[in-house]
Every structure is written in C-alpha cells, then in structure tokens.
Amino acid sequence: MTTAALGGFGPLLHAEWTKFRTVRGWWMSSIGAALVVCLVGLLATAAGNQGSGSDLPVGPGGEAVNDDFSFVHRPLTGDGTITVAVTSLTGVIAADPGHTGSGLAPWAKAGLIVKDGLAQGSSYAAVMVTGGHGVRMQYDYTHDVAGAAGAVSSSAPRWLRLRRAGDVLTGYRSADGRTWSEVGTARLAGLPDTVQAGLFVTSPSVEQSTGTGSGFAPAVATGGFDRIALDGGWASGSWRYRQVGDDAGVSGSYTADTKGTAVRSGSGYSVTGAGDIAPVVGGPATSGVRTVENFLVGAFAGLVVVVVVAAGYITVEYRRGLIGLTLAATPRRGRVLVAKALVVGGVSFLAGTAAAAVMVPLGGSRSRAGGFPVLTVPTGTEARVVVGTGLLLAAAAVLALGVGTVLRRSAVAVTVVVVGMVLPYLLATASVLPDGAAEWLLRVTPAAGFAVQQSVVRYDQVVTVYAPSSGYFPLSPWAGFAVLCGYAAVAFGAAVVLLRRRDA
C-alpha cells in the first residue's frame, strides 16, 4: 500500500483490485450476481404456450411491426403518381362478444400506399385520412407526419396524391382537387424499380374502459374512393384486391359484411379492412408476446447481490479495523474511494453485461421453442439493453459503496439502497399502484435507472396502455439512467467529504 501512495493512482487501483479478488466471497458473489440474473430469466421463460412461437413481421429498421390491411393495387414501374378523392370513412367497433356497434377508430386509415411488394414488413410510404387525426403521411412503420385536421365526408372529400420519383415518395392533400399542399416526403432506400401501389384501408383495435380496467375491442373501417387518376409507369389491366396479413379481414363476432372486401363503386372503390400498419408496441394488445425485458427480469435480483458486495467492500474495513491502515498508506482519501468505485463498478458492469448478453438470445430462443412470439427490436436497441444492464448494476454498486461509506454498516446500507431502488421498481411494475403513482416513483427514485433496459417504444400513432405495468417507463432509457447516476454521484460525493473529515 505504501507503493500506492508513492507511485500514484495506478498502483492504488491495482492494490484495490488485488484486495477484491483475494476475498473469495466478493468475487464469487459477483459471479453469482450474473448467474442469478440468468437463473431468474430462465425460470421466467420456462412456461410453454400453444402458439407457433414465430416472430412478428420485421420492418426495415429491425423493429417488430403490424402489417395488416386491405389493398387494391397494381404494379408501378419507375416513377408515377396516383390521385384519388376519399369520399367517406366509416367504421364498426365490436361493442361486446357477439355484438357490433357503430363507431370509427381514431387511427382508422384510408388512403394511398406505395409498397415494396406484398410481403409483411416490406418498406412503404402512404398518405391517408384517419378517423380522428386528420390527414397523415406515414412510412416505414415508425414515421408519422401530420397534415390537415378534419374529418372526411361525401360533402367534404379529401383529395390525396402520392408521387414516386426514384426512392423519394411525396404525399399531397387537397380540399378541391385543384390546389395542393405537401404533407410530407419519405426516402425509401433500396426501393425496387417495380412496386405495388394503390388504395388501402385498415383499422386498429380501440381501447375501451371495462369494469376491470382497459381493454381493446376489434374494429374495422370502410373507405370510399372516387376519381382515381394515374400518371407514369403503371401496368395496364385491372386493379387487384389483396388482404395483406391475417388481420386485414376480421371474423368471429363480426358479421359477414364487416370482413375485408373491395367492391367497385361507380368510378372508384369501397374498401373494408382491419389491422394496422405500424410498429408493434407492448401492453395488453400484445399479451402473449414476449419482449427483451422479459428475459432480464432477474436483473433486480442480481442487483441486490451487487449491492451487498459493494456495501461490504467498504464496511468490512470499518468492521475489522482495517480502514486505518488503508488511509495511512494512501493519505489522499478521495482516491481510495475512486479506486474502490472503479473496481466494484467495473466488476458489476462485467457481471451484468455478460448475463444480459447470454439471456437476450437464450431467452428469445427458449420463448420461441415454447410457443411465444418475441417482440423483435433493432440491433442498436438490443445492444443498448445489454450494455445498459451492466451499467445499471455498476451504478447501483457505486451507490451502495457511497451509502456504505456514509453509514459504515453493511446491513443498514444494503437496506437503504434496496428500499430506495428495488422496492419502488417492484411496486411500480407489479400493478399494485395507480399509474400516476407508479410513474412518479420511476421518475424521482433510483428505480428510474431500470429504464435503461426498456426496449419497447412509445409511438403517438399507436394506441396501447403506456404504463409501468405494461413495461413503459415515464423517462427515456438514458434519462432514467441519469437519475440513478445522480443519486450515485450524491452518495459518492457525501462519502468522499465524510471520509476526509472523519477519523479512520
């Protein structure tokens, strides 16, 4: 230790690492933290399901998507334009089992679409009218651009135009078919020369309040199209009808006339469809679908182990009277804590990252083998969740080290950190609190750090229950992690100040 004092921070760090690895309980517990993350994750994915276990369609960005709609189409080769007047948009919502009720889903859609083939998940751009959000342009599932507000009717039709120029798709709207305004532009890299384009209708489920909470009722929509005009490289011949995806035509509690159809009507079409063209999100609407977070539910258990190790890493020196020797060998006391933080934080980071790197692919394969579809996420999101799990454990370790230095008693320090971090997380995600209270806990307590593991994304154009019980945190992944880091920094700063002022 004298060498550390004379030689600088490097030897001090080496000395602390040597101290850590020579105490069998510490390094074995760190390995145990990784194992418990995996063990709990394996238990959570052990149940079987009678489903196929196949994943949902994947969009161009790597995210799981819904791609279900009624499509009246024909091939377009090269550049071209399609123009149409949408004269009506009506809908039917399932009021209760065995019955139907009138109504239009706010995100029911009817409009024009250019799509890279008929396969689900293929790239697309569309301009549309909606049930309650006016004219929109959407493309590649995650992108949504607002246009003019207002509903559509036979007395107030909405004219839409979609123009292709190479990989660039531009959507336009008009109130009279003469004066046009641009809604948005999309660049679809790699769009083939020949695409499928035409009219589409779809309608997602509608959130409804029930006696036990919120539920989702299936819905269909019917769009009226008139005065279709084409320009450019359109194939000759007649229009073709296709239901893209399983949900484009609904059945069950609906009557026959609410199934997906396309009927010639005057100079246009009346098209009925259901489903959605949008990213898949979590919540009740996707019950039975597993997410990356499901494979990492053991992180909170591993975190408890890490907290115990980190708190004991400093408090054992107080309990055994060794802190005096450590500080005598290294008079610059702040450096001692920094070295300890780097050691215990680094070990915790490796344990968490390794466990997550194993559980994410293993949990996915086990879920599919057990009949559960898995909510696919982009590679970048998956990498952030894996690394974020390691960072979560590292920050918790530094927090416990700081609290342990301040309190000098391991049991008390562990209790403070667990009550402040793990308990709010469990209360917020276990549906035992109202959504508002749960979100408050995940904003202002160290439990906000668990947001760094979130893989599901909130989209304004997709309706679900965006609540902690459904896997949604009120803060973004890195903002939530910053809250935890703030607590760790305060605890660590207080520990440095007290260590300098106290006698050993």
C-alpha positions in Angstrom: 0.0 0.0 0.0 2.9 2.3 0.6 3.9 1.9 -3.1 0.4 3.1 -4.0 0.9 6.3 -2.1 4.3 6.9 -3.7 3.6 5.7 -7.2 0.2 7.4 -7.8 -3.3 6.1 -8.7 -2.3 3.1 -10.8 -0.7 1.1 -8.0 -3.6 2.1 -5.7 -6.1 0.8 -8.2 -4.1 -2.4 -8.6 -4.0 -2.8 -4.8 -7.7 -2.4 -4.5 -8.3 -4.9 -7.3 -5.9 -7.4 -5.5 -7.8 -6.9 -2.3 -11.1 -7.6 -4.1 -10.0 -10.7 -5.9 -8.3 -12.2 -2.9 -11.5 -12.2 -0.9 -13.3 -15.3 -2.1 -16.8 -14.2 -1.0 -16.6 -11.0 -3.1 -15.6 -12.4 -6.4 -17.8 -15.4 -6.1 -20.8 -13.2 -5.2 -20.1 -11.1 -8.3 -20.2 -14.3 -10.4 -23.3 -15.2 -8.5 -24.9 -11.9 -9.5 -24.5 -12.9 -13.1 -25.8 -16.4 -12.5 -28.9 -15.2 -10.6 -29.8 -12.8 -13.5 -29.7 -15.8 -15.8 -31.4 -18.2 -13.4 -34.4 -15.9 -12.8 -34.6 -15.2 -16.5 -34.6 -18.9 -17.3 -37.4 -19.5 -14.8 -39.4 -16.6 -16.3 -39.2 -18.2 -19.8 -39.8 -21.8 -18.7 -43.6 -21.7 -19.3 -44.9 -23.1 -22.6 -47.6 -21.8 -24.9 -49.8 -23.4 -27.6 -48.8 -20.8 -30.2 -46.4 -21.2 -33.1 -43.6 -19.2 -31.5 -42.9 -17.4 -34.8 -41.8 -13.8 -34.5 -43.9 -10.9 -35.8 -43.0 -9.3 -39.1 -39.9 -7.1 -39.0 -39.8 -3.7 -40.6 -36.9 -2.1 -42.4 -35.5 -0.7 -39.2 -35.4 -4.1 -37.4 -38.5 -3.5 -35.3 -41.5 -5.8 -35.0 -44.4 -4.4 -36.9 -48.1 -4.9 -37.7 -48.7 -5.0 -41.4 -52.3 -5.9 -42.0 -54.6 -4.1 -44.4 -56.9 -4.4 -47.4 -55.1 -3.4 -50.6 -56.4 -2.6 -54.0 -53.2 -2.5 -56.1 -51.4 -2.8 -59.4 -47.7 -2.7 -60.3 -45.9 0.7 -60.8 -42.6 0.6 -62.6 -40.4 3.6 -62.3 -41.8 7.0 -61.5 -45.5 7.7 -61.3 -48.4 9.4 -59.5 -51.7 8.3 -58.2 -54.5 10.7 -57.2 -57.8 9.9 -55.5 -60.7 11.5 -53.7 -61.6 9.9 -50.4 -65.3 10.5 -50.0 -66.0 8.6 -46.8 -64.5 6.8 -43.9 -66.8 4.8 -41.6 -66.3 2.1 -39.1 -67.6 -0.7 -36.9 -66.4 -1.5 -33.4 -67.1 -4.7 -31.5 -69.1 -3.5 -28.5 -69.1 -6.9 -26.7 -68.8 -10.5 -27.7 -71.5 -11.5 -30.2 -72.5 -7.9 -31.0 -71.2 -5.0 -33.0 -71.6 -1.3 -32.6 -71.1 1.6 -35.0 -68.0 3.7 -34.5 -64.8 4.6 -36.1 -61.4 4.0 -34.6 -59.4 7.3 -34.2 -56.5 5.7 -36.1 -58.5 4.0 -38.8 -56.8 4.8 -42.1 -57.8 5.0 -45.7 -55.6 6.3 -48.5 -52.8 5.7 -51.0 -49.8 3.5 -50.5 -46.6 2.5 -52.4 -45.1 -0.7 -51.1 -42.1 -2.8 -51.8 -44.1 -5.9 -52.6 -46.8 -7.7 -50.8 -44.8 -9.3 -48.0 -45.4 -8.2 -44.5 -42.8 -5.9 -43.1 -41.7 -4.5 -46.5 -40.9 -0.9 -46.9 -43.7 1.5 -47.7 -44.9 5.1 -47.8 -48.6 6.2 -47.5 -50.7 9.3 -47.4 -54.1 8.9 -45.7 -57.1 10.2 -43.9 -57.7 8.9 -40.4 -60.7 8.5 -38.2 -59.7 11.2 -35.7 -56.3 12.6 -36.6 -56.8 14.3 -39.9 -54.5 13.7 -42.9 -51.2 12.0 -42.2 -48.2 10.7 -44.1 -46.6 7.6 -42.7 -43.7 5.5 -43.9 -41.6 2.5 -42.8 -43.9 1.9 -39.8 -42.3 4.3 -37.3 -42.6 7.6 -39.1 -45.7 9.8 -38.9 -46.2 13.3 -40.3 -49.3 15.3 -39.5 -51.2 17.1 -42.3 -54.5 19.0 -42.1 -57.0 18.2 -39.4 -60.7 17.5 -40.1 -63.0 14.5 -40.9 -63.9 13.3 -44.4 -67.4 13.1 -45.8 -69.2 13.0 -49.2 -69.8 16.7 -48.9 -66.2 17.4 -47.8 -64.0 14.8 -49.5 -60.2 14.8 -49.0 -58.1 14.6 -52.2 -54.9 12.7 -51.8 -51.9 12.3 -54.1 -48.8 10.2 -53.8 -45.9 10.7 -56.2 -42.9 8.5 -56.7 -39.6 9.8 -58.1 -36.9 7.2 -57.7 -36.6 6.4 -54.0 -38.5 9.6 -53.0 -42.2 9.4 -52.2 -44.1 12.7 -51.6 -47.6 12.9 -50.3 -50.1 15.7 -51.0 -53.5 16.7 -49.9 -56.2 19.0 -51.4 -59.7 20.1 -50.4 -60.9 20.6 -54.0 -58.5 18.5 -56.2 -57.0 21.7 -57.7 -54.9 23.4 -55.1 -52.4 21.0 -53.5 -50.3 21.2 -50.3 -47.4 18.9 -49.5 -47.9 16.6 -46.4 -44.5 15.0 -46.2 -41.7 13.3 -48.0 -40.1 9.9 -47.5 -36.9 8.5 -48.9 -37.0 4.7 -49.1 -33.5 3.5 -49.7 -33.3 0.4 -52.0 -36.9 0.6 -53.3 -37.1 -1.7 -56.3 -38.0 -0.4 -59.8 -41.3 -2.2 -59.7 -43.5 -1.7 -56.6 -47.1 -2.4 -55.7 -49.3 0.7 -55.3 -52.9 1.7 -54.9 -55.7 2.1 -52.3 -55.6 0.8 -48.8 -57.8 0.6 -45.7 -57.1 -0.6 -42.2 -58.3 -0.1 -38.6 -56.6 -1.0 -35.3 -58.4 -2.1 -32.2 -59.9 0.6 -30.0 -59.2 1.0 -26.3 -62.3 0.7 -24.2 -62.9 1.0 -20.5 -64.3 -2.1 -18.8 -65.4 -3.0 -15.3 -61.9 -4.3 -14.5 -59.8 -1.7 -16.4 -58.9 -1.0 -20.0 -59.5 -3.4 -22.8 -59.2 -3.4 -26.6 -62.1 -4.0 -29.0 -61.6 -5.1 -32.6 -62.6 -2.6 -35.2 -63.0 -2.4 -39.0 -63.2 0.6 -41.3 -64.6 1.2 -44.7 -63.2 3.9 -47.1 -64.9 5.3 -50.1 -62.6 6.2 -53.0 -63.5 8.0 -56.2 -62.0 9.6 -59.3 -58.8 7.6 -59.3 -56.2 9.1 -61.7 -52.8 7.6 -62.7 -49.8 9.1 -64.3 -46.4 7.4 -65.1 -45.3 3.7 -65.4 -48.5 2.0 -64.3 -49.1 -1.6 -65.5 -52.1 -2.0 -67.8 -55.0 -4.1 -66.8 -57.4 -4.1 -63.9 -56.9 -3.5 -60.2 -56.3 -6.5 -57.9 -57.5 -6.9 -54.3 -55.3 -8.5 -51.6 -55.6 -8.8 -47.9 -52.1 -8.3 -46.6 -51.7 -10.1 -43.2 -54.1 -12.2 -41.2 -55.9 -9.3 -39.6 -56.9 -7.5 -42.7 -60.2 -9.3 -42.8 -61.8 -9.9 -39.4 -64.2 -12.6 -38.3 -65.6 -14.0 -35.1 -68.0 -11.6 -33.5 -68.4 -9.6 -36.8 -71.0 -10.2 -39.4 -70.0 -11.2 -42.9 -70.3 -7.6 -44.3 -67.6 -6.4 -42.0 -64.9 -8.7 -43.4 -62.1 -7.3 -45.6 -63.5 -6.6 -49.1 -63.1 -4.3 -52.1 -66.2 -3.5 -54.1 -66.3 -1.5 -57.3 -68.4 1.6 -56.6 -69.0 4.0 -59.6 -65.6 5.3 -60.7 -63.9 4.1 -57.6 -64.0 1.5 -54.8 -65.4 0.9 -51.4 -62.7 -0.9 -49.4 -63.2 -2.5 -46.0 -60.2 -3.6 -43.8 -58.9 -4.1 -40.3 -55.5 -4.4 -38.6 -52.8 -1.7 -38.7 -49.6 -0.6 -40.5 -47.5 0.4 -37.5 -44.8 -0.7 -35.1 -45.8 -3.3 -32.5 -45.7 -1.9 -29.0 -46.2 -3.6 -25.6 -49.3 -3.5 -23.4 -52.5 -5.6 -23.2 -52.9 -5.6 -27.0 -49.9 -7.8 -27.3 -50.4 -10.2 -24.4 -48.6 -13.5 -25.1 -45.8 -11.7 -26.9 -42.5 -11.6 -25.0 -40.1 -8.7 -25.0 -36.4 -8.4 -24.3 -37.3 -7.1 -20.8 -39.0 -10.4 -20.0 -35.6 -12.2 -20.4 -33.9 -9.8 -17.9 -36.4 -9.8 -15.1 -33.6 -11.3 -13.0 -31.7 -8.0 -13.1 -33.2 -6.8 -9.9 -32.1 -10.0 -8.1 -28.6 -9.7 -9.5 -28.6 -6.0 -8.5 -29.3 -7.0 -4.8 -26.3 -9.2 -4.8 -24.1 -6.5 -6.3 -25.4 -4.0 -3.7 -24.4 -6.4 -0.9 -20.9 -6.9 -2.3 -20.4 -3.2 -2.9 -21.5 -2.1 0.5 -19.4 -4.8 2.2 -16.4 -3.8 0.1 -16.0 -0.7 2.3 -17.9 -1.6 5.5 -15.8 -4.7 6.2 -12.8 -2.4 6.6 -14.6 -0.5 9.2 -15.8 -3.6 11.0 -12.4 -5.2 11.1 -10.5 -2.0 11.8 -8.5 -2.1 8.5 -9.6 1.3 7.2 -6.9 3.0 9.3 -4.2 1.0 7.5 -5.7 1.8 4.1 -5.9 5.5 4.8 -2.4 5.6 6.3 -1.0 4.1 3.2 -2.9 6.5 1.0 -3.3 9.9 2.6 -5.4 11.2 -0.3 -8.6 9.6 0.9 -10.7 10.6 -2.1 -8.5 8.4 -4.3 -9.2 5.4 -2.2 -13.0 5.7 -2.8 -12.4 6.3 -6.5 -10.3 3.2 -6.8 -12.9 1.2 -4.9 -15.6 2.5 -7.1 -13.7 1.6 -10.3 -13.1 -1.9 -9.1 -16.6 -2.8 -7.7 -18.3 -0.8 -10.5 -16.2 -2.5 -13.2 -16.8 -6.0 -11.9 -20.5 -5.3 -11.6 -20.6 -3.9 -15.1 -18.9 -7.1 -16.5 -21.3 -9.3 -14.5 -24.4 -7.5 -15.7 -23.3 -7.2 -19.3 -22.3 -10.9 -19.5 -25.5 -12.1 -18.0 -27.6 -9.9 -20.4 -25.5 -11.0 -23.4 -26.4 -14.6 -22.5 -30.0 -14.1 -21.6 -31.2 -12.0 -24.5 -30.5 -14.6 -27.3 -31.2 -17.5 -24.9 -34.5 -16.1 -23.7 -35.6 -15.5 -27.2 -34.8 -19.0 -28.4 -36.5 -20.5 -25.3 -39.6 -18.4 -25.8 -39.9 -19.3 -29.5 -39.4 -23.0 -28.6 -42.1 -22.7 -26.0 -44.6 -21.2 -28.5 -44.2 -17.5 -27.6 -43.6 -14.9 -30.3 -40.8 -12.5 -29.4 -41.0 -8.7 -30.0 -38.1 -8.1 -32.3 -36.1 -4.9 -31.8 -33.4 -3.2 -33.8 -29.8 -4.4 -33.2 -28.9 -1.0 -31.7 -31.7 -1.3 -29.1 -30.7 -4.8 -28.2 -27.1 -3.7 -27.7 -28.2 -0.8 -25.5 -30.2 -3.1 -23.3 -27.3 -5.5 -22.9 -24.8 -2.8 -22.1 -27.4 -0.9 -20.1 -27.9 -3.9 -17.8 -24.2 -3.8 -17.0 -24.3 0.0 -16.4 -27.4 -0.4 -14.2 -25.5 -2.8 -11.9 -22.4 -0.7 -12.0 -24.2 2.5 -10.9 -26.1 0.6 -8.2 -22.7 -0.7 -6.9 -21.3 2.8 -6.7 -24.4 4.0 -5.0 -24.1 1.2 -2.4 -20.4 1.9 -1.9 -21.2 5.6 -1.2 -24.0 4.8 1.2 -21.9 2.1 2.9 -19.1 4.7 3.4 -21.5 7.2 4.9 -23.3 4.7 7.2 -20.4 2.3 8.0 -22.7 -0.6 8.5 -23.3 -3.1 5.7 -26.8 -4.3 6.6 -28.1 -0.7 7.0 -26.5 0.4 3.8 -27.9 -2.6 1.8 -31.4 -1.9 3.3 -31.3 1.8 2.3 -30.3 1.0 -1.3 -32.7 -1.9 -1.8 -35.6 0.1 -0.3 -34.7 3.1 -2.4 -34.2 1.3 -5.7 -35.6 -2.2 -5.9 -38.7 -1.7 -3.8 -40.0 1.3 -6.0 -39.3 -0.8 -9.1 -41.3 -3.7 -7.9 -44.2 -1.6 -6.7 -44.3 0.4 -9.9 -44.3 -2.6 -12.3 -46.4 -5.0 -10.3 -49.8 -3.2 -10.9 -50.2 -2.5 -7.2 -50.2 1.2 -7.6 -52.2 3.6 -9.8 -50.4 4.5 -13.0 -49.7 8.1 -11.8 -48.1 7.0 -8.6 -46.1 4.3 -10.4 -44.8 6.8 -12.9 -43.9 9.2 -10.1 -41.8 6.5 -8.4 -40.0 5.8 -11.7 -39.2 9.5 -12.1 -37.8 10.5 -8.8 -36.3 7.4 -7.2 -33.2 5.5 -8.1 -35.5 2.9 -9.7 -35.6 5.2 -12.7 -32.4 3.6 -13.7 -34.2 0.4 -14.8 -35.4 2.4 -17.8 -32.1 1.8 -19.5 -33.3 -1.8 -20.1 -36.5 -0.7 -21.8 -36.8 -2.0 -25.4 -40.5 -1.1 -26.1 -41.0 2.4 -27.6 -43.9 4.8 -27.3 -45.5 6.0 -30.5 -48.2 8.6 -30.6 -49.8 6.9 -33.6 -50.1 3.6 -31.9 -52.8 3.1 -29.2 -52.0 0.9 -26.1 -51.7 1.2 -22.4 -48.4 3.1 -21.9 -47.9 2.4 -18.2 -45.2 0.9 -16.0 -47.2 -2.3 -15.6 -47.0 -2.7 -19.4 -43.3 -2.2 -19.5 -43.2 1.6 -20.2 -41.1 4.0 -18.1 -42.0 7.7 -17.9 -38.4 8.7 -18.7 -36.3 7.7 -21.7 -33.7 5.0 -21.2 -30.8 7.3 -20.8 -32.7 10.0 -18.8 -33.8 7.3 -16.3 -30.3 6.0 -16.0 -29.1 9.6 -15.4 -31.5 9.8 -12.4 -29.8 6.8 -10.9 -26.3 8.2 -11.7 -27.4 11.4 -9.9 -28.2 9.5 -6.7 -24.9 7.6 -7.0 -23.0 10.8 -7.5 -24.6 12.5 -4.5 -23.9 9.4 -2.3 -20.4 9.1 -3.5 -19.7 12.8 -3.0 -21.0 12.7 0.5 -18.8 9.7 1.2 -15.7 11.5 0.0 -16.5 14.5 2.2 -17.2 12.4 5.3 -14.2 10.2 4.7 -11.9 13.2 4.6 -13.4 14.7 7.7 -13.8 11.6 9.9 -11.2 9.8 11.9 -10.4 6.4 10.5 
